[in-house]
């Protein structure tokens, strides 16, 4: 083992990093779960609020990834291998036995939590796709009598806008009521 990575100090850094990853993953999972509930409840503002939380947490995770890369580089130097080939098992040889066991446990917890986040995120995407398909269907139904459904063309631009046929303004009748050109209460 190289003296580039002192066992106790490096082990403490690895465990602290895994703890930070776990805390971040918990926050991310909470936001993804809350967003799913907001989607199911059709709470648009809440969906957007949770999206902002997710984006903020993803930015924090970017900093954690830089820390992870730094730890892998140090371990790679100590092991005499490039950072991208360092595994947790190989890194364990640089740690005290108890520290290595705790690191493996936390890493497994992290992998499980990240898998759960991925599942929930896929479910949220499917729910959003379903909601948007329903809205698209409603918009098409609302425009069923018109030539234009209000949809977008393949190039992303609104399809041709049609104007309704000329409808003369209602004229008062002798009794003071007016006739309605459109029945908007239907």
N, C-alpha and C positions, 0 to 999 in steps of 0.2 A: 504494500500500500504506500502511496506517495505521501509526502509531507505537505503537498499542496492543499489538502483538504483535511483539517483536523477532525477526527471522528465526532467528538462531542459537539463542537460548534457547528459543524456541517449538519449533523443529525438534527440539532435544534432548528436550523434554518429550513431543512426539508420538512420537518413536522409543522413548523409555523406556516410554511408555504401551503402545505396540504390543508391546514386549518383555514387559511384565508380562501383557498379554492372552495372548500366545503361551505363556508359562510356565504360566499358569492353565489354558489349553486343553490343554496336554500332561498336566498333572496330572489334569484331568477325563477326558481320553481314556484314560489309564492306568487310572483307577478304573472307567470304564465297560467297558473290555475285560476287566479282572479280574473284574468282576461277571458278565459273560457267561460266563467260564470257570467261575465258581462255580455259576452257574445250570445249565450243562451237566453239571457234576459233582454236582449236587444237594446242594451244601454250604450248607445253610441259614444257618449262622452266618457264613460268609464272604460270602454274598449280603448279609446285613444289615450287616456291617462295611463292605463297599464302598458300600452305600447311604449310610451315615453319612459316608464320605469324599466322596461326590458332593454330599451336602447341605452339607458344610463348604465345599467348593470353590465351590458356587453362592452361598453367603453372601459369600465373598471376591470373587466376580465382581460382586456387587452394589456393592461399594466401587469396583471398576474402572469400572463403569458411571457412577458419580457423577463419577469423574475424566474419563471420556470426555465427559460432558455439560458439564463445566467447560471442557474444551478446545474443544468445539464452540461454546460460548457466546463464548469469547474470539475464535475464528476468525470467527464470525458478526459480532461487533462490528467486527473489523478489515475485514471484507469488506462491511459495511453490509447484512447480511441476517440473518434469524432463524436461530438455531442449528439448527433442525430441517431446514433446506434446505441446510446445508453438506455438501458432498461431499468426498471425499478429493482429487479433482481440483481443486476450488476451493481447498481448504486448501493444495494444492501450490504455489499462487501466492504463498503466504506463506512458503514454505520455499526454501532454497537448492536448486539443481537436483539435486545429488547426494543431499541429504537427502530430497527429494520422491521420487526414484527408489527409495531404500531403503524409504521409508514405503509406497509402492505394493507393493513386493515383500513386505514383512512383512504388509501387509493381505491380499494374495492368499493367503499362507501361512495366515493366521488364518482366512480364509473357508473354505479347503480343510479345515482341521482341524475347524472347527465343523460342516461338512457331514459329515465322517467321524464325529464324535461323535453327530450326529443319526441317522445310519444305524445305528450300533452300538446306540444307545439304543432305536431302533425294533425292532431284532433282539432285544434283551434283553426288551422288552415282549412280543414275540410268543412267545419261549421261555417266559416266565413264564405267559403265558396258556395255552400248551400244557401246561405242568406242572400248573397249577391245574385245567385241564379233565380231565387224567388222574387227579388226586386226587379230583375230583368223581365221575368214573366209578367209581373204586375204592370210594369211600364208598357209592355207590348199589349196587354189587355186594355189598358187605358187608351192606347192609340189604335185600337182595332178598327175603328171606323175611318180613320184617317189614312192617307197614303204613306205617311211617315210614322214610324214607330218610335221615333226619338232615340233610336239606337245609333251606335257609332259604326261607321264603315270600316272595312279591313285596314285602311290606312290610319285609323285612329281619329279621323275627323268626323264631326257630326254628319249624319247622312243628310241628304237634301231636305231643306225645310220647306214644308208645304204650307200654304196659307189657306184658310177656310174660304169657301165660296162666299161671295158678297151676301151679307145678310142685312137687309135694310133695318134701320132703327125702328123700334116699336113706336107706333103712333097712338096717341091717346084716342080712345073711343068716346063717343058722346057721353057715356055713363061715367067717365072719369077713370076707368081702368084702362090698362094698356094690354096689348097682346104680347106674348113672349115669343121671341124668335127661337130661343133655346130653352129647353126644360133642364135646368141645372140641378133639379132636385131628384132626378132619376137615379 
